[in-house]
Amino acid sequence: MGKRWRRGSLVLVFLFLLLSSHGFAQEKTPLRVARVPMQVQWGGALTREGLDALEVKVGRALHVPLNGVLQWVEYLPEGKVLSALHEVMAELRQGKSRVRFKDAMKPLAERLEADLVVCPVIECYDQRTYMDFSWSGETFLQSDVRISLMGYQRGKAAPFFETESRFYRGSYSAWGLADVLAEECMDRVIERTRLHDMIRVNR
C-alpha cells in the first residue's frame, strides 16, 4: 500500500510540474530556430545513408525533450529557410567573385527573424579504392572528409564557425571509410560549437 501511494504521489507531482511548465512555456516566446539542411560543396563519395546519418546528428543536437508540449522552440519550415538562404546568397554574390556560407548567417537570421541559425556544410567527401598490382594485389583506401558547422545567435549578435577534417591512407579498412570519418567530424564540430547549449541557454 505504501509503495503504491508513493508511486501515485510521484506521478501527481510530475504531472503538476509538467502542466506548470506548459503554462509557463505558453507565456514565453519560443526560440525561433532556422535549421539549414546539409549543404554539399563537394560530395563525390556521399551516399544517402551517409547524408542521413549526419542530418540525424545535427537534429539530435537541436532536439528539445517534450518540445511538443512545452513549446520552448519553434523550428522554422525547411522550405522557408532554404528559400531565404538562396535569396541572401544571391544578394551577397552581387559584385563579388566568391561568397561563403558563413557570410550569409547573420543576414539570414535577420531576414527570418530567427534567434538561432544553424548551417552544416560538407566541404569535401571523397573516397577512392585502388589495387596494388606490384606483388600483393592488396586493396588500398584513400578517404578525405571536411565538415563545417556554422550559424548565428541573434540575441547575442554572435556568429559561430567550426570545421574539422579527417583523412585516411592505407590498407582497406572500415575505419577509413568516408562515412565513418564524416561522423567523427560532425561529432567534433557539434561538440566544439556546444550547439545544444545554445538552445538550453536561450530557454
C-alpha positions, 0 to 999 in steps of 0.5 A: 500500500505504501509503495503504491501511494508513493508511486501515485504521489510521484506521478501527481507531482510530475504531472503538476510540474509538467502542466506548470511548465506548459503554462509557463512555456505558453507565456514565453516566446519560443526560440525561433530556430532556422535549421539549414539542411546539409549543404554539399560543396563537394560530395563525390563519395556521399551516399544517402545513408551517409547524408542521413546519418549526419542530418540525424546528428545535427537534429539530435543536437537541436532536439528539445525533450517534450518540445511538443508540449512545452513549446520552448522552440519553434523550428522554422519550415525547411522550405522557408529557410532554404528559400531565404538562404538562396535569396541572401546568397544571391544578394551577397554574390552581387559584385563579388567573385566568391561568397561563403556560407558563413557570410550569409548567417547573420543576414539570414537570421535577420531576414527570418527573424530567427534567434538561432541559425544553424548551417552544416556544410560538407566541404569535401567527401571523397573516397577512392579504392585502388589495387596494388598490382606490384606483388600483393594485389592488396586493396588500398583506401584513400578517404578525405572528409571536411565538415563545417558547422556554422550559424548565428545567435541573434540575441547575442549578435554572435556568429559561430564557425567550426570545421574539422577534417579527417583523412585516411591512407592505407590498407582497406579498412572500415575505419577509413571509410568516408562515412565513418570519418564524416561522423567523427567530424560532425561529432567534433564540430557539434561538440566544439560549437556546444550547439545544444547549449545554445538552445538550453541557454536561450530557454 
